[in-house]
Amino acid sequence: MNHIIKSVISPPSIALADITLSNQVLRNLALKKAEKKLYNILVNKNISGRPRRIQEDKYYVLRNMLHSIDKALSDNRVSPEVRRGLLKNLVGKILLGNNSNRRAFEKAHEQSPPTFLTISPTKRCNLHCIGCYASSSATNAEQLEYDLVNRIMEEKTRLWGSHFTVISGGEPLMWKSDGKDIVDLAKEHKDNYFLMYTNGTLIDEKMAERLAKVGNITPAVSVEGFEKETDARRGKGVHKKILRAFRCMREAGVPFGISITATRQNAELVLSEEFMDYYFEEQGAIYGWIFQYMPIGRKYTLDLMVTPEQRKWMFEQEQHLVRHKELFIADFWNSGAVSTGCISAGRPGGYFYIDWNGIVTPCVFFPYSVHNIKEVYKNGGNLNTVLFSPFFRSIRQWQRDYSYMKPAAEVGNQIVPCAIRDHHEVAREAIEKYRAKPEDEQAEAALKDKGYYKGLLEYDKKVKELIDPIWESEYVGPEKIRKVI
């Protein structure tokens, strides 16, 4: 993807980018030019040879990202420090950077490295949400020491040329170690851009000012709907605190997004135009990440998962919101085509996950592990020790065999991309073969729960029956015709 962005934005223009971003007229001209060039490269030229519809999906998401940044700048919701952080890291290092570390990795290993890591420095949280994937609460003491997180950050940047980091939890703003917190970490690693998932309740005027000043963190605030739905899952009064956080960040110049958990109970609501207008237009969110409820963590249950019928409807509605409403949103399952399928287990362009105990798993929602980063370091290893473990290699091999980088007419259905969710038998085989250990008691219970296993297989079958015809008719079907012609 980086080479595509480089073709749209020429590196010499970075020196003038701050001036351009600050001027509405210049920004409009640059936006129109970039949008046209992006379509030509992704869809018309399509040098990667992927199905045209996949390339269109990528184009619309990237187009909407540009429009979202433009809107935030137009509304004066970006502080000077944040603007410089966007230019230096998101554009200069992540999208356009002359990345010698990445090239060294590719030369040594004959493959591209992961693009980022997701780290949960603490399990502690000031809320006690129903169905929390991490089973977090205020009583949880598990956390990583600052020096360890600092080492992980330095290592991923040096070994992989990775300048993007996702922070999860627990509640990241409750993490403190050696007198330092998450903002201090971002300040120490100014060469990284951070996406931080947060419940938003701890963002007041002072915290918003710190975020604005450090300039390289964007918070994604969790919401479940409007006030009624959010408070029902997260606790009475939480929504009002979220609105306070939004106001503080708007006033300080911190661009933010929303993180949405779609369940059987709220799927239609959280993808309604009313919901989107409220958070994007009225509250000023510039992006939205949609997570379909995963049956892991506290009181896991298949009953909260969106139904197969809801999932099909969600895909169609998301396509409408992205293409016609021009919203910068992505569903981490239904938008799989945008990322060329599953990105777990350190796939090129993807990531893996490190939790508050140092346990390393393929992704946030795949709670089984063969490594703890603390033990890896103790034994003289590094992040690549985890990356090239047989467990992770097996998952990446499945990604390649199923869909990733296959010929256009043979690409597996990327609307159902997930090993643990959409192809549960694949995940279970890898767990058993490599004796991956459960991350927690809930993950262990799920392994022993025969109803859980059977229920997920039945769910996968029903989803495929509804989604495969879409993939065949709109994505790979036209490619098969072109191949014949």
N, C-alpha and C positions, 0 to 999 in steps of 0.2 A: 504493500500500500504506500510505503514511503516514496517509492520512485514515481508514483502517480502524483502525489502532492508536489514533489519537486518539479514535475512537468507543468503543474498549474501555477506555482509560485516560484519564480526564479530566485535563487539565492542572493544575487546582488540587491534585490529589492528589500531584503530584511533591514538594511541600514536605514531605509526610508519608511519602513513599515509603521513606526511610531507616529510619524507625521501623518501618514495616510489614515491610520486608525482614528486619529484625533480630528480629522476633517470629514464632515458628512458627505460633501460633494465628491472628494477623492475616494472615499470609502465606497460610495455607490457605484462609481465607475469601475473600481477594482473588483467589486462583488459581481457585477454583470460579466466582466471579462473572465473571472475565475469560474463562474457557474457554467459558462459556455464551453470553456476549455475542459472542465472536469467531465462534462457529458461526452465530449468528443473523444477524450482519452479512455474513459471507462467503458462507454457503450459502443461508440462507433469503431474505434480502433481495437479495443479489447485484446491487447497483446497476451493476456493470460489465458485466453481461449476458453473461458468459462461460459456457461449458458448466459445468453443475453439478459434474461430476466434477473439472474443473480446480479449482473453488473448494473442493471437499473435499480435494484434494491440498494446497492452500495451508493450509487449516485444520489438518490433521494435523501439518504441519511446524511451524507457529507454536505449536500446542498443545504439541508436544514440546519446543520451545525454552523455553517457560515452565516445563515440568516439569524440564528439565535445570538451569535456573538455580535452581529451588527445591531440587533435590537437592544442588547444590553448596553452597548456603547452609545446608541442613540438616546437611550433613556438616562444616560449619565449614571449608570449603576456599576461602573468599573473604576476602581481607584487607580491612580497613576502607577502604584506599585504592582497591582494586579495586571495592568496592561503590560508592564515591562516583563512580568513573570510569564504571561501568555506568549509574548514575543520571544523571550530568551529560551524558555523551556519547551512549551507546547509546539511552537513553530520552529525555533532555531535548533533545538536539540532532538525533539521527538520526530518532527515531520521533515525537517530539512537538513539535519545535522550530518556533518562529514564524520561518520562514526567509525573510527579506527578500531575500537574495542569489539564492535559487532563484526567487522570484517575479519579481525584476528580469530574470533570464535568460529566463523564460517570456514576459514581456511584450515583450522585445526580439526574441526569435527564434521566438515562437509554437510552442514545443515545450518539453518538460521537458529538463533537462540530465542527463548521466550522474550516477549516485549515488556512484561511487567511481572510483579509479584503482588499478591494480596496478603496482608499481614494483619492479624488481630492482636495487638499488644496487650489487651486486657479482656478478661471475661466479665469483669464487673460492669454493672449497669444500674442506673437509678430507677429503671422501670422494670416491670415484670409482665411482659407481653404474652398473650395467649399464643401458643404455637411457635415460640421463639426458636429459630434453628440452632442457636447457641446455648439454649437453656440458661440464659444469663439472669442475674439478679444482683442486688446491692450487697449480698452476703458473699459473693464469689471473690476469692482473693487471688486467683490464678492470674499471673501476668508475666510478661517478659521484661528483663532488665534493660535499661536504656542502652548500655554498652553492647548488648547482644543485638538489639534492633539496629543500632548504629553500624555494627559490623555487617549485618545482612544488607543494609542499604549500600554501604561502600562496595561490598562484594558484587552485588548484582549489577551495579553501575560499571564496575571495572571488568568483570568477566563477560557480561552480555552486552554492554553498551546500552543498558536499560535506564531510561530517564523518566519512567512513569511508575507510580506506586499507588496501589489502592489500600486504604486503611479501613478495616472493619472492626467488629467487636462481638460482644460487649459494646459499651459506649466509649469510643475513643477519647472523648473529652474528659473521661474520668481517669485516664491513665496518667500516672505520675511515677517517675523512677529517678532516683539520684537528683531530686529537685527539678527535674525537667519534664516537659509534657510534649504533646504531639506538635504543637506550634514550634517548640524549640527544635524538634527533630526536623521539621520542614525548613527552618532557618539554617540549620547546620548543613542541610542537603539542598542548597539553592539550585543545584543542577537537575533536580527532579521536580516533576509536577505531581501533586497529590490529589486523588479523589477520596474524600472521607465520608463514609456512611455514618450518619448520626441521627439520634432521635430529635435533635434540635433544641431540647429543653434547657440546655446549659449555655446556649448562645445568647448572651445579653449584649449590651452596648460595648462593654469592655472587651469581651471575647471577639465580637465582630470587628472592632478596631484592630485587635492583634492579627486577625486573619487578613484584614485589608492591608496591613503594613507588611506582613511577611510575603504576601503576593503570589504564593504558589500552591495554595490549597483551595479546592472548591468543595463545599459540603453538599452532600445529597441527603436531604431530610426525609425521613420515613413518614408516610401518610397512608391511611387505609380507606379514605373517602373524605367526607366532610367531617364536621365536628362530631356528630353522633357516632359514625363508624370508627373514627380514629380513637375517640375516648373509650369506645366499647372494647377495643383490643388493647389499648396502651394505658388507659387509666383516665379518670375524670380530671379535666382541666388541662390535659396534654395538648389538645389542639390550640387552645389559647396561647400556650407557651410557644408553640410552633409559629403561630402568627406573629408573636413578638420577635422571634428569631428572624423571620422573613423581613420584618420592618427594620430591625437593626442591621441586617446585611445589606438591604437596599440603601440605607442611609450611609453606611460605611463604604459601599462600593465593592461588595464581595459577591461575585456571580455564584448562584446556587441552583441546584436542581431538586427534584423530588425522587424518592425511591418508593415504589408502590408494590405491595404484596397482593396479588390477585388470588382470591379464593372462590370457592363455589358460591359463597354468600355475597360477594361484592364485585364479581368480574364485570358485569354489565355497567355498574356504577362507575368504576374507576377508568373505564374506557369510553365513557359518555363524553359528548362535546361539552356538556355543562361542567363536568369535572375538569376537563382540560382547560376550558376558558377561565375557570376560577383560579387555578394554580398558575397557568402560564400568563394570562392577560392581567388578572387582578392582582395576583401576588408576586409575579415577576420571575417565576422559575424559567430557566433557559434550557433545561433538558429534563428528561424523565426516564428512569430505568424501571422496567416492569419485571417483577419476579413472580412467576406462578408459584403458589405455595408448594413447598417440597415436604414430603412426609418424613422429616427427620427432626431431631431436637425434642423440646419439651412436649410431652403428650402427643407424639407424632400420630397422625391418623390419615388414612386415605380419604376420609369423608370430607376433608377441607380442600382437597385438590379440585381444581376446575374440572368439570365433566368433559369428556371428549367433544361433545357438541358445543360447549362453551369455548373450548380451545379453538375449534374451527371458526366460530364466530369472532373470537378475539383476533385471530390472524387477519380475517377480512376487515375488521374494524381498524386494526393497526395499520393496514395498508392504506386505508382511506385517510387516517389521521396524518400519516407520513406524506403521502403523495398529494393530497388536496388541502389539508389544513397546514401543511408545511411545519409540523411539529418535530423537534429533535427528540424522538423517543425510540427506545429499543426494548424488545422483549427478549430476555436471555434464552428463550427456547424458540418462540415463533419467528424471531429475527435471525435465526441461525445462518441464513444465506449471506447476511451482511458480513459475518466473520468467517465465511467459508467453512461452517460447521463448528463442531465442538472445539474449544480452545483450552481444554484442561490438560493436566499432566505435562506442562511445559512445552506444548506444541509450538513450532515456529509461529511467532506472532501472538502466542497465548500466554499462559501463566500457570503457576501452582500456588498453593495456599499454606501458610504457616500460622498455627493458632497460638493462643496464650500460654500453652505449655511447651511450645516448640515442636509440636507434632506437625508433620508435613503431609498434606493430602493432595490428591489430584486437583480438587477444586473445593470451594467453600461448601458445596452441597454433596460431596463425596467423602463421607467421614470415616475413611479407612486408610491405614498408613503402614509403611514399612520403615519409616525413618523419623527420628527426632533430631532437629537441627543442633540441639545441644550435644547430643551424642556424636553426631557427624563431626562437629568441630573438635570435640574431645579426642576423637580418633584420627585427627589430622586431615579430615575431608573438607569439602566446601559445597557450595550450592550445586555444582556440577555432579557431585557424588549422588545427590538426590535425583537430579535431572536424568542421569543415565542409568538409574536403577532399572532392573528387569521389569518391575511393576509398572513404572511410568512408560518404559519403552513399549510394553505390551499394549497399553492404552493408545499410544501414538500410532502403533502399527494398525490397530483397529480403525483409528481415524482415517488413515491413509487408504486402507482396504475398502472402507465403507464409502468415503466421499471425498476426502481432502485431496485436491489437485488431480483428481481423476479426469479423463477426457470428458468433454462437455455432455455427450450423450449418455455417459455412464455414471454421472454424479449421483450419489445416494441422497435420499431426501433430507435436506438440511433444515426443513421446518420441524423435523423431529430428530435433532442432532445429538441428544444427550445420552451418554453411556449409562449413567446411574438412573435416569428418569425414563427415557424413551426406549432404551435397549437394556433393560435391567438384567437380563440374563448374561450380557457381555460383562457388565460390572461384577456380577456375582462370580463368574468364572475366573476373572482376574483376581478378585479378593481371595478366593479359595486356592488358586494355583500358587500365588505368591505369599500366602498366609498373612495377608494384611490385617493388622489389628484394628478393632473398633476405636474410634477417637474417644468415645464416652459410653456410659451405660445405655443410653438410648440407642446408639448405633449397634451395640452388642445385642440388645433386645430385638432389634429389627432383623438381625441375621438369624435369630432363632425363631422368629415369628413366621410360621408357614403361611398363615393367612395374608401377611404382608407381601411375601414373595409372589404368591399366587395372584393376589389382587393387582400388583404392579404389572405382571405379565398380561393379565386380562385388560388392564387399562391401556398398555402399549398396543395391544392388538386392535382395540376399538379406535384408538387415535389414528393408527395407520390406515384403517379402513376408510376414515373420513378425510385424512390429509394426503395420502398417497395419490388419489386422483387429481388433486390440485397440482402436486409436484409434477406428475406425468403430463398433464395437459398444458401447464403454463411455464414449466421450467425445462425439463429434458425432452419432452415430446417434440417441440419445434427443432431442437438440436438433432434429433434422430432423423427428422425430415431433411434438414440441411445436409446431414451426412450422406443420405441416400442420393440427394441431388448432386 
